[in-house]
C-alpha cells in the first residue's frame, strides 16, 4: 500500500470566514492552553511582527497591538476537513480524516490512472492551493508514517519500505508527542529523535510512557496494522457558504 498524507498546518486560519480587509491585517487564532489563550496559528503579517505559535495573548498584543485574534473554530475546521475529504474522493476511494489535522489517501491503486506519482501529486497540490490551503504532502507505506513525514515537511518521491526506518529515525520527538511531561522526561534522558526512543528497552518505555506509546511506535514503523475509518460520501449533497458581507 502507498499512503499520501495531506497536512494542513494553517487550517485553523483557513477555516475562518474573513473579509479581504481582515486578511490584510495581522491575524492570529487562539486556543486554550493551561487556562491561557495562546497562539495556535498566525498569518504572515503577524509572524513578521513576532507573533508566533505558543505565545500567550498578552505577549502577542504587546508585540503587535493591532493584532486581530479569534478563538479556534473547531466545528468550522471539521466541516472544512469533511468537505476537502469529499473533494479528495475524486482521486481515490480510500480517504481518511486525520487529527493532525489533515487527510490520508491510499493512492497505490490509482497511480497508473493519473499517469504516475508525480502527475497525481501535482494535481493534488494545485487543487489544494486553489481551495485556499497551504498544504504539506508526504508519502509512505503506512498512514502514520506518511502523516509524520508530512508534518516534518519531508516532501518528494514516495518513501519506500526500505527507507522508512532511516527517514523516521531522524525526526524530532516534538512531532511525535505533544505531552509536555513526557517530552521533558525523554529530553532529560538526552533523547531528541524518534530513533532515540526506538532503541530504548521496550519494557522500560512501556512502564514510563504506557503501552500506547509502544503501539504508536510500532504503527509508525509498520510493525502493527493501522486501520483508519474511511470517508463515506453522503447519499445526497447540500452545501451553504457563509459570505463575509451582505449580498442582494
C-alpha positions as CSV (number, residue, x, y, z in Angstrom):
1,X,0.0,0.0,0.0
2,X,1.0,3.6,-0.6
3,X,-0.4,6.4,1.6
4,X,-0.2,10.1,0.7
5,X,-0.7,12.4,3.7
6,X,-2.0,16.0,3.3
7,X,-1.1,18.0,6.4
8,X,-2.8,21.4,6.7
9,X,-0.8,23.4,9.3
10,X,-2.8,26.6,8.8
11,X,-6.3,25.0,8.8
12,X,-7.3,27.0,11.9
13,X,-6.8,30.2,9.9
14,X,-8.0,28.9,6.6
15,X,-11.3,27.7,8.1
16,X,-12.3,31.2,9.2
17,X,-14.7,33.3,7.2
18,X,-12.8,36.5,6.7
19,X,-13.2,39.6,4.6
20,X,-10.4,40.7,2.3
21,X,-9.8,43.6,4.7
22,X,-9.3,41.3,7.6
23,X,-6.9,39.1,5.6
24,X,-4.7,42.2,5.1
25,X,-4.3,42.7,8.9
26,X,-2.1,40.8,11.4
27,X,-4.3,37.9,12.5
28,X,-3.9,35.0,14.9
29,X,-6.1,32.1,16.1
30,X,-6.0,31.3,19.8
31,X,-6.5,28.1,21.7
32,X,-6.7,27.5,25.4
33,X,-3.5,26.0,26.9
34,X,-3.2,25.7,30.7
35,X,-6.2,28.1,31.1
36,X,-4.4,30.7,28.9
37,X,-5.2,32.0,25.5
38,X,-2.2,31.0,23.4
39,X,-1.4,31.5,19.7
40,X,-2.3,28.4,17.7
41,X,-1.5,29.9,14.3
42,X,-0.8,33.3,12.8
43,X,-0.7,34.7,9.3
44,X,2.4,36.0,7.6
45,X,1.8,39.6,8.7
46,X,1.5,38.6,12.4
47,X,4.6,36.3,12.1
48,X,6.6,39.2,10.7
49,X,5.6,41.2,13.8
50,X,6.9,38.4,16.0
51,X,3.6,36.7,16.9
52,X,4.4,33.0,16.8
53,X,2.6,29.8,17.9
54,X,2.7,29.0,21.6
55,X,2.9,32.7,22.6
56,X,0.2,33.9,25.1
57,X,-2.3,36.6,24.1
58,X,-0.8,39.3,26.3
59,X,2.7,38.8,24.8
60,X,1.3,38.7,21.3
61,X,-0.6,42.0,21.8
62,X,2.5,43.5,23.4
63,X,4.4,42.8,20.2
64,X,1.6,43.7,17.9
65,X,-1.1,46.0,19.4
66,X,-3.2,46.0,16.2
67,X,-3.4,42.2,16.2
68,X,-6.8,40.7,15.3
69,X,-7.5,37.5,17.0
70,X,-10.2,34.8,17.2
71,X,-10.6,31.7,19.2
72,X,-10.2,28.4,17.3
73,X,-13.4,27.3,15.5
74,X,-13.3,23.6,15.9
75,X,-16.7,23.0,14.2
76,X,-15.7,25.1,11.2
77,X,-12.4,23.2,10.9
78,X,-14.2,19.8,11.0
79,X,-16.6,21.0,8.3
80,X,-13.8,22.2,6.0
81,X,-11.9,18.9,6.5
82,X,-15.0,16.9,5.7
83,X,-15.6,18.9,2.5
84,X,-12.0,18.6,1.5
85,X,-12.2,14.8,2.1
86,X,-15.1,14.6,-0.3
87,X,-13.1,16.5,-2.9
88,X,-10.2,14.1,-2.4
89,X,-12.5,11.1,-3.3
90,X,-12.1,12.2,-6.9
91,X,-8.6,10.8,-6.8
92,X,-9.0,7.7,-4.7
93,X,-11.9,5.9,-3.0
94,X,-9.8,5.4,0.2
95,X,-9.7,8.7,2.1
96,X,-9.4,9.1,5.9
97,X,-9.5,12.2,8.0
98,X,-6.6,12.6,10.4
99,X,-6.5,14.7,13.6
100,X,-3.1,16.2,12.6
101,X,-5.1,18.0,11.0
102,X,-5.1,16.6,7.5
103,X,-6.2,13.8,5.2
104,X,-4.8,10.4,4.3
105,X,-5.2,9.0,0.8
106,X,-4.3,5.4,-0.3
107,X,-3.0,6.0,-3.8
108,X,-1.3,2.7,-4.7
109,X,-4.1,1.6,-6.9
110,X,-4.7,4.8,-8.8
111,X,-1.2,5.9,-9.9
112,X,-1.5,4.4,-13.4
113,X,-4.8,6.1,-14.0
114,X,-3.4,9.6,-13.2
115,X,-0.2,9.0,-15.1
116,X,2.2,8.2,-12.2
117,X,3.0,9.6,-8.8
118,X,4.4,13.0,-10.0
119,X,1.3,13.9,-12.0
120,X,-1.0,12.8,-9.3
121,X,0.8,14.8,-6.7
122,X,0.9,17.8,-8.9
123,X,-2.9,17.7,-9.4
124,X,-3.5,17.3,-5.7
125,X,-1.1,20.2,-4.9
126,X,-2.7,22.6,-7.4
127,X,-6.2,21.6,-6.3
128,X,-5.4,22.2,-2.6
129,X,-3.8,25.6,-3.4
130,X,-6.9,26.6,-5.4
131,X,-9.0,25.6,-2.4
132,X,-7.0,28.1,-0.3
133,X,-4.8,25.8,1.7
134,X,-1.1,25.8,2.4
135,X,-0.5,22.0,2.3
136,X,2.4,19.8,3.1
137,X,2.5,16.4,1.3
138,X,4.4,13.2,2.0
139,X,4.1,9.6,1.0
140,X,4.9,6.4,2.9
141,X,3.9,2.7,3.1
142,X,1.6,3.3,6.1
143,X,-0.6,6.2,7.1
144,X,1.0,7.1,10.4
145,X,4.5,7.4,8.8
146,X,3.1,9.4,5.9
147,X,1.5,12.0,8.2
148,X,4.5,12.3,10.4
149,X,6.7,12.9,7.4
150,X,4.2,15.4,6.1
151,X,4.3,17.3,9.4
152,X,8.1,17.3,9.2
153,X,7.9,18.8,5.7
154,X,9.6,15.8,4.0
155,X,8.2,16.2,0.5
156,X,9.3,14.5,-2.7
157,X,9.3,10.9,-4.0
158,X,7.5,8.2,-2.1
159,X,9.4,6.8,0.8
160,X,10.0,3.1,0.2
161,X,9.7,0.5,2.9
162,X,13.5,0.0,2.9
163,X,14.0,3.8,3.5
164,X,11.3,4.1,6.2
165,X,13.5,3.5,9.3
166,X,16.2,5.9,8.1
167,X,13.6,8.7,7.4
168,X,11.7,8.3,10.6
169,X,14.7,7.9,13.0
170,X,15.9,11.4,12.4
171,X,12.6,13.2,13.1
172,X,12.3,15.2,16.3
173,X,10.3,13.8,19.2
174,X,8.3,17.0,19.4
175,X,6.5,15.8,16.2
176,X,5.5,12.6,17.9
177,X,4.5,13.8,21.3
178,X,2.5,16.8,22.5
179,X,2.5,15.9,26.2
180,X,5.0,18.3,27.9
181,X,5.7,16.0,30.8
182,X,6.6,13.0,28.6
183,X,8.8,15.2,26.4
184,X,10.6,16.7,29.4
185,X,11.3,13.2,30.8
186,X,12.6,12.0,27.4
187,X,14.7,15.1,26.9
188,X,16.1,14.7,30.4
189,X,17.5,11.3,29.2
190,X,19.1,13.0,26.3
191,X,16.6,11.7,23.8
192,X,15.8,14.1,20.9
193,X,14.6,12.0,18.0
194,X,12.1,9.2,17.2
195,X,15.0,6.9,16.6
196,X,16.4,7.5,20.1
197,X,13.2,6.1,21.5
198,X,13.1,3.2,19.2
199,X,16.5,2.0,20.5
200,X,15.4,2.1,24.2
201,X,14.4,-1.1,26.1
202,X,10.7,-1.6,25.3
203,X,9.7,-2.7,28.8
204,X,11.1,0.5,30.4
205,X,9.4,2.6,27.8
206,X,6.1,0.9,28.4
207,X,6.4,1.4,32.2
208,X,7.2,5.1,31.9
209,X,5.0,6.1,28.9
210,X,2.4,3.4,28.8
211,X,1.8,0.6,26.3
212,X,0.0,3.1,24.0
213,X,3.3,4.7,23.2
214,X,4.9,1.5,22.0
215,X,1.8,0.8,19.9
216,X,2.2,4.2,18.3
217,X,5.8,3.5,17.5
218,X,5.0,0.1,16.1
219,X,2.3,1.5,13.8
220,X,4.7,4.2,12.7
221,X,7.4,1.7,11.7
222,X,4.8,-0.7,10.1
223,X,5.1,-3.4,12.7
224,X,1.4,-3.2,13.6
225,X,-1.6,-2.7,11.3
226,X,-3.0,0.8,11.3
227,X,-6.7,0.7,10.1
228,X,-8.3,4.0,9.6
229,X,-12.0,5.0,9.3
230,X,-12.8,5.9,5.8
231,X,-14.8,8.8,4.5
232,X,-18.2,7.7,3.0
233,X,-19.9,10.2,0.7
234,X,-23.5,11.1,1.7
235,X,-26.4,9.9,-0.3
236,X,-27.4,13.5,-1.1
237,X,-25.4,16.7,-1.3
238,X,-26.2,20.1,0.1
239,X,-23.9,23.0,0.9
240,X,-24.1,26.5,2.1
241,X,-21.5,29.3,2.0
242,X,-21.2,32.0,4.7
243,X,-20.3,35.2,2.9
244,X,-18.3,37.9,4.7
245,X,-20.7,40.7,3.7
246,X,-24.4,41.1,2.8
247,X,-25.3,40.2,-0.8
248,X,-28.5,41.2,-2.6
